[in-house]
Amino acid sequence: MHATKRIPVTEERWIELSRLKKAGQTYDELIADMIEEYKKTRLFKEMQRIEEMGEFVELE
């Protein structure tokens, strides 16, 4: 079972979201896509940070 929740946003954010949404795409789908992109970005930033520190463990 899934629950429907309301997320208050400013008019400015609503307009920005509307511009990002593709034809036929729901706001739920748009937000899901945005979450996945955020996760990927966060992972790559963490990988970059680790690479810059140069602390690697040799794998055998």
C-alpha positions, 0 to 999 in steps of 0.5 A: 500500500502506498500513501499519498503525501503533500509536499508544500513548495513555493510557487517558484519551485512549482514552476521549476519542477513543471519545466523539468517534467516531461510530457506524460511524466508524473511528478512522482516519476520526476522526483524519483528520477531526481533522487536517483540522479542525486544519489549518483552525484553524491556517490561520484563526489565521494569517489572523487574525494577518495581518489584525491586522498590517494588512500587505496588498498591493493586488491589481490 
